[in-house]
């Protein structure tokens, strides 16, 4: 009877260990599934044809050749307009510097002969549609101006990395330029382990979403 009791006890412990192992495997599978349910983000995403577009809050340095009294630096107002001598409420939001320069020339042509204008943009913010947004378990969630060839590593440096509660490898990029398609990114491997193979390029308008870890 004692041998039978010992055998039953051993079997019970073995089954308990097996159940715990099964539960652990299920939990790991669930966590892995969350981290890999989206396709990995492509390593290259920047377009060679990208041109910076002016946003609200930018400063534009307007140079009118041979007319220093018309040359000055002005801010782009929250409504996307600029005001310069002889030119009031000219739309600047969403234009590149060359297009804005041509528009200013057309406006000035009513007052001076053959104006030649150069526009230099400073204090970059860019339009809202092209800014990079970082939400969730970043050390400093924020909005960043997009720059050509900008990568996830650049974004992580700007926001101070991820928090201790972040599920870094479960992070995703919401790509608004591709109809809100989502891609998986391995932030923990990149930030905590220095795995540069996890570094990928961003695109204008991307939203980096960093979820909280379950454990």
N, C-alpha and C positions, 0 to 999 in steps of 0.2 A: 504493500500500500504506500509506504514511504517513497519507494522508487517511482511509483506511478505519479505520486504528488509532485516529486521533484521534476519529473519529465513534463508534467503539465505546466509547472511554473516556468521552466525553461522555454517551453513552446510559447507561453503567453508573452514572455519577455522578447522572444524572437519576433513574434507577430507585432508587438508594440514597436520594436525597432524598425520593422519593415514598414509599418504604417507611417511612422515619423519620416522615414526616408522617402516614402511615396509623397507625403505632403510637402516635404522640402523640394522634391523634384518638380511637383506641380507648381509650387510657388516660384521656383526658378524659371520654369517654362513660361509662366504667366508674365514675369518680369521681362524675360528675354523677348517675349512676343510683343510687349509694349514698346520695347526699344527698337524692334525691327519691323513693325507693321507698315512703315513707310519706306519707299525705296531710298537708298543712300543718295545724298546730294551730289551732283556731278562736281568734280574737282575744278573744272573750268566753267565759268559762267559769264565773264565780262565780254562785252561786245566791243570790237575794234572801232565801231562806228559811234560809240557813245560820245555825246557832247553835253557839257554841263549846262543845265537850265537854271535860270535865275529864280530865286525864291524870295518870299517875304522875309525881311530882316537882313538881306544881303546889302552890301554897299557897292555902288557902281561909280567908278571914276570916269567921268565923261570929258574927253579932250576934243575940243573943236579947233582944228588947224587954223592958225593965224587969228584966232579970236579968243584970247586968254580970258576975257571978261565973261565968256560963255562956258568956260571950262571949270568944272568943279566936281567934287564927290558928293553924291546924294544917297540917302537910304531908300530902299524899296519899302514902301509903307505896307501895313498889314493887309490893305485892300489890293496889293499888287501893283500899285501905280507909283510913278515918280514925278517930281516936279523940278524943272530947271528954268533958268531965265528964258523967256519967250515961249517955253513949252510947259503947259500945265496938264496934269493928270494924264500922263502917257502910260499905257499898260506896259509893264516889264515882266510880270510873273509868267514863268514858263517859256521865256524866250532865251536863246543863246545870245552871247554878247554881240556877235556880228549882226544878227537880226535886229537887235535893239538899236545898234548904231545906225543901220539903214533907216529905221523908223524915225530916229531923231533927225537925221539928215532931211527926210521928207518934211518934217514939221518945221525945221529951221529954214527950208528953202523959200518959205513965204516971206522971210525977213532979210535973209542974206543970200548972196549969189554963190552957187556951187559949194555948199558947206561940205567939209570932209570931217567925219566924226569917228573917233575910236573909243570903244568902251572897254574898260578893264574892271572885272568883278573882283571884289574883296569881301572878307567877312562871310564866308560861305555857309549857307544853311540849305539852300535848294528848296524846290517845291515839296509840299507835304507828300505828294504821290511818289517821290523818289527817296524819301528819307528812310533810314534803317531803324526799325523799332525793336527794342529788346525788352521782353516782358517775362515775368515769372521769377525764378530763383537765381537772378543775377545779383551780384553784390550791389550794383547801382543801376537798376533798370532805367533806361532813358532812350531818347531819340537821337540818332546820329546822322550827320550829312553823309550821303554816299560819295565815295571816291573811286575812281577807276582802279580796277584790280584789288579792291578791298576784299579781305578774307575774314573768315570766322575768327582767326587768331587776332586780327586787328580789332575786331569788335570786342573780344574778350579782354584785351588790354584796356580798351576805352572804358568798359563797364566794371573793371576790377575783378574779373573772373566770376566763378559761380559760388553759391553759398554751400555750407556744409550739409544743407538739407536738399540739395539739388539732385535730381536724377539726370546727371549730365549726358549719359549715353541714350537717354530717352528724349533728348531735345529734338525739335523739328524746326525747319524753315518753312514758313508759309510764303510762297512765291506769288505775289499779286500779279506780276507781269505774265504769269502762265495760268491765269484763271484760278488763283488760290490753290494751286497744287502744293502738296506737302512732301518734304524730303526729311529723312532722318540724318542727324549729325551726331558724332561721338565727342561731345564736349569734354567729358571726364577723361577719356583717353588723351585728348589733346592738351588739356590744361593740367591735369594731375600727373599724367604719365609721359608727357612730352612726345606723344606719337604724332609726328607731323603729317603722317598719311591721312589723319583725320581732318586736316586743314582744307577747307574748300572756299571757293570764291563766292561772294555775295552778288546780288543783282539789285538795281534800284527798286525800292519799294518792298524789299524783303522784311518779314517779321520773324525774329528769332524767338521761339517759345521754349522756355526752360521749365519743365514740370518739377514738382516736389517728389522726392523719393518716398516710396511706401515704407521703407525700413531705415 
